[in-house]
């Protein structure tokens, strides 16, 4: 089972690769996370939310959309990130209503809609869990350049899933703008989301 340190190192490497691939560096326009506005990926998804409703990125137009790939049995990166996002949303006060957090499962085998619903709403009632077939999840992960791999445990069914641990943030027009590496904290999320909410 990977530790939070391993997740962080992998996330930092991924951030560096994103910067190289998109020609982006640490933002000079006030953002504290990595500006990937010129990225040519993460354009859309077709998945089902934990209530059974079909979802695409356009469904959330007018809101800042935060996308994180994870799973309900995740021991460290997932609960940490979702807790940070819930805290960031609270920091935004009334503007928090204009933020939609989406957890895309990388473990559709165990993450049923019911399990996703219980998990994500424990952090915030408005968070949504997204799932689909194994092929649909793989397609969306490729679109977002997310890497994940099943890691067998010692007991049957006791596997975990190693995965990229960064977070993607879209502006209110549905454009991918920011990548937040793992462990940056609620303040970075709140600060950068607030800036995006102020933009036209």
Backbone torsions as a table, in degrees:
resi	resn	phi	psi	omega
1	UNK	NA	132.0	-176.2
2	UNK	-78.2	148.8	179.4
3	UNK	-92.2	170.8	177.2
4	UNK	-61.6	-33.9	179.2
5	UNK	-63.1	-42.9	178.9
6	UNK	-63.1	-41.2	177.4
7	UNK	-61.2	-42.7	-178.2
8	UNK	-64.7	-44.6	179.1
9	UNK	-61.4	-41.6	179.5
10	UNK	-66.4	-39.9	179.3
11	UNK	-64.7	-41.3	178.9
12	UNK	-63.9	-40.2	177.5
13	UNK	-63.3	-42.4	179.9
14	UNK	-63.7	-39.9	177.7
15	UNK	-60.2	-43.0	178.9
16	UNK	-63.8	-41.1	178.6
17	UNK	-65.5	-39.1	177.0
18	UNK	-62.2	-43.9	-179.4
19	UNK	-61.6	-41.7	179.9
20	UNK	-67.7	-40.0	-176.4
21	UNK	-72.1	-31.3	-175.5
22	UNK	-104.6	-5.0	-178.1
23	UNK	73.5	20.2	-177.6
24	UNK	-104.5	150.1	174.1
25	UNK	-130.1	-171.4	176.3
26	UNK	-54.0	132.9	-172.2
27	UNK	-61.5	144.7	175.0
28	UNK	-106.7	5.3	-178.3
29	UNK	-109.8	27.3	173.0
30	UNK	103.8	-17.0	179.7
31	UNK	-71.8	144.8	178.4
32	UNK	-95.3	-15.4	177.2
33	UNK	-100.1	-174.0	-174.9
34	UNK	-84.1	123.3	179.2
35	UNK	-80.1	115.5	179.0
36	UNK	-120.4	36.0	-175.6
37	UNK	-57.8	-26.8	-179.2
38	UNK	-91.8	5.3	-178.3
39	UNK	-62.8	141.2	178.6
40	UNK	-108.2	49.0	176.8
41	UNK	-151.0	179.2	-178.9
42	UNK	61.8	38.0	-173.6
43	UNK	-80.4	-29.3	-179.4
44	UNK	-171.1	176.3	175.2
45	UNK	-153.1	159.1	173.9
46	UNK	-132.4	100.8	-177.0
47	UNK	-140.6	179.4	-179.8
48	UNK	-115.1	135.0	178.6
49	UNK	-83.7	176.6	-172.5
50	UNK	-70.4	-6.5	174.6
51	UNK	-97.4	-1.3	179.3
52	UNK	95.0	4.8	-178.5
53	UNK	-87.8	134.0	176.7
54	UNK	-66.5	136.6	-176.1
55	UNK	-132.5	142.4	171.0
56	UNK	-133.8	166.2	-178.5
57	UNK	-58.4	-37.9	-177.5
58	UNK	-61.8	-20.8	179.8
59	UNK	-62.7	-20.4	-174.0
60	UNK	-111.1	16.9	179.4
61	UNK	-56.1	137.2	-176.3
62	UNK	99.9	-11.7	176.9
63	UNK	-116.9	154.8	166.4
64	UNK	-77.1	127.9	-177.0
65	UNK	-110.1	128.7	-179.5
66	UNK	-112.7	122.1	-177.0
67	UNK	-116.2	126.1	178.7
68	UNK	-131.8	134.9	177.5
69	UNK	-97.4	127.6	-178.6
70	UNK	-167.4	-159.6	180.0
71	UNK	-160.3	159.0	-170.4
72	UNK	-71.9	-21.1	178.5
73	UNK	-92.8	7.6	-177.8
74	UNK	-63.8	129.4	-175.0
75	UNK	-83.8	-19.4	-171.6
76	UNK	-142.2	-67.3	-172.1
77	UNK	-60.0	-40.9	-175.4
78	UNK	-69.0	-54.0	178.9
79	UNK	-63.7	-33.3	178.3
80	UNK	-63.9	-47.8	-178.1
81	UNK	-65.3	-44.4	-179.8
82	UNK	-65.2	-36.3	176.4
83	UNK	-65.6	-40.1	177.3
84	UNK	-63.7	-40.8	-179.9
85	UNK	-67.8	-38.0	177.0
86	UNK	-64.4	-40.9	178.0
87	UNK	-66.3	-39.5	178.5
88	UNK	-62.9	-41.4	179.4
89	UNK	-62.4	-39.1	177.5
90	UNK	-66.1	-37.7	178.3
91	UNK	-62.4	-30.1	-178.6
92	UNK	-78.1	-7.8	178.1
93	UNK	54.0	-125.9	-176.1
94	UNK	-61.9	-31.9	179.2
95	UNK	-67.8	-15.7	177.7
96	UNK	-60.8	-24.3	178.2
97	UNK	-67.6	-15.6	-179.3
98	UNK	-99.3	20.8	179.4
99	UNK	-122.6	131.7	176.4
100	UNK	-120.4	117.7	177.5
101	UNK	-96.5	131.0	-179.7
102	UNK	-123.7	124.4	172.0
103	UNK	-100.8	115.7	175.8
104	UNK	-93.7	118.6	-177.9
105	UNK	-71.6	142.6	171.6
106	UNK	-107.9	14.3	-180.0
107	UNK	-136.2	62.9	-176.4
108	UNK	-64.5	-17.8	179.2
109	UNK	-63.7	-42.0	-179.0
110	UNK	-102.7	-26.6	-175.2
111	UNK	-85.1	78.6	175.0
112	UNK	-69.5	161.9	176.1
113	UNK	-53.3	-39.2	179.6
114	UNK	-64.0	-44.5	179.4
115	UNK	-65.2	-41.4	178.3
116	UNK	-63.0	-41.5	-179.0
117	UNK	-60.5	-47.9	-179.9
118	UNK	-63.0	-38.8	-175.0
119	UNK	-70.2	-57.5	-172.7
120	UNK	-69.6	-36.2	-178.5
121	UNK	-74.1	-13.3	173.4
122	UNK	-68.2	-23.6	177.5
123	UNK	-89.4	-41.0	178.3
124	UNK	-160.7	135.5	-175.3
125	UNK	-61.6	-23.7	-177.1
126	UNK	-96.3	-5.1	177.7
127	UNK	-65.9	145.9	178.8
128	UNK	-119.5	139.2	171.5
129	UNK	-99.6	135.8	-180.0
130	UNK	-115.9	139.8	179.0
131	UNK	-144.1	-177.2	-179.2
132	UNK	175.0	-168.1	176.4
133	UNK	-70.9	164.7	178.0
134	UNK	-56.8	-38.3	-179.9
135	UNK	-68.7	-40.8	178.3
136	UNK	-63.0	-42.6	178.8
137	UNK	-63.0	-42.7	179.4
138	UNK	-62.2	-39.4	179.5
139	UNK	-64.2	-45.2	-179.7
140	UNK	-67.2	-40.4	178.8
141	UNK	-61.1	-41.7	177.4
142	UNK	-63.2	-40.5	179.9
143	UNK	-62.1	-32.3	-179.9
144	UNK	-97.3	4.1	-178.7
145	UNK	57.9	36.9	178.0
146	UNK	-96.1	136.5	179.6
147	UNK	-108.1	135.2	174.5
148	UNK	-148.5	152.5	-177.2
149	UNK	-154.0	133.1	177.1
150	UNK	-70.6	133.1	179.4
151	UNK	-121.7	113.3	-176.3
152	UNK	-66.4	141.4	176.8
153	UNK	-96.3	-172.2	-178.8
154	UNK	-77.8	-25.3	-178.8
155	UNK	-109.8	149.7	177.8
156	UNK	-56.7	130.2	179.6
157	UNK	77.9	2.1	-177.4
158	UNK	-96.2	30.7	-177.8
159	UNK	-75.0	164.1	169.5
160	UNK	-123.8	179.0	179.5
161	UNK	-131.4	118.3	176.3
162	UNK	-82.4	134.2	-174.3
163	UNK	-154.4	158.2	173.0
164	UNK	-59.9	139.0	-170.3
165	UNK	-115.4	16.6	178.7
166	UNK	-89.7	171.8	-175.8
167	UNK	-124.4	138.5	180.0
168	UNK	-106.1	137.4	-179.6
169	UNK	-125.4	128.7	178.7
170	UNK	-106.0	146.6	176.1
171	UNK	-79.8	-179.2	-174.9
172	UNK	-68.8	-12.9	177.7
173	UNK	-95.4	4.5	178.1
174	UNK	83.9	18.4	-179.6
175	UNK	-98.2	132.0	177.1
176	UNK	-68.3	125.1	-173.8
177	UNK	-121.7	-38.8	-169.8
178	UNK	-135.0	150.7	171.0
179	UNK	-123.9	124.7	-178.9
180	UNK	-110.8	114.3	-179.9
181	UNK	-70.1	158.3	-174.9
182	UNK	-61.0	138.4	172.9
183	UNK	86.1	15.4	-178.4
184	UNK	-76.7	-22.8	175.5
185	UNK	97.2	161.0	-176.7
186	UNK	-62.7	-33.6	-176.7
187	UNK	-63.7	-39.6	178.4
188	UNK	-65.1	-45.9	177.6
189	UNK	-58.4	-50.2	-176.9
190	UNK	-61.8	-43.7	-179.3
191	UNK	-61.1	-50.4	-175.1
192	UNK	-72.4	-37.0	176.6
193	UNK	-65.4	-39.1	177.6
194	UNK	-60.1	-40.9	177.5
195	UNK	-63.8	-41.6	179.4
196	UNK	-66.1	-36.8	179.4
197	UNK	-67.0	-22.9	178.8
198	UNK	-83.2	-15.5	-177.9
199	UNK	-81.4	150.8	179.6
200	UNK	-72.1	NA	NA
